[in-house]
Amino acid sequence: MKTVLKTAPTEYPVSLKAAKEHLRVTLGYTDEDDYIKSLIYTATEMVEQITRRRLVTQTWYYYPMAWPDGDNLSLPYGKLQSVTAIKYTNSS
């Protein structure tokens, strides 16, 4: 199985402003913004790995190693918002 990120998320589940308010960091103080953003990114990645779900909208390509037996195609992530297309190449 191979997955490739096509369109990355444009925002994360927790905004920088919300994180700073929770941490009681003055909103005008920007020295720690990059660090706080990295914490948000890392926490999001960890939750997504543990739950095998994506928390924010993003687009992925999925390449299974072989066509599945039977009528079901198992996808690598949890419930989806949508499936845009399924394309395949007949090996014969």
C-alpha positions, 0 to 999 in steps of 0.5 A: 500500500502506498499513500501520497498527500496531494493537497495538505490541510490549510488549517489545523483543528486548533488555531494559533489564537486559541492555543495562545489563549489556552496557554495564557500567552498574550496575543500580541506576543509573537516570539513563541508563535513558531513553537506553538504552531509546531506543538499544534502540528505535532499533536495533530499528527499524533492523534491522526496516527493513533486514530487512523483518521484525518482531523482536517480536510486533505486530499490523498492518493491511495495505491493498493499493492493489488486489487482486493479479492471480493467486492470490498476495497479497504481504505487506509483511513477512517470515515471519508468526506468523499471519494472523488474517483477510483481509477484502475489499469487492467493488468492484462 
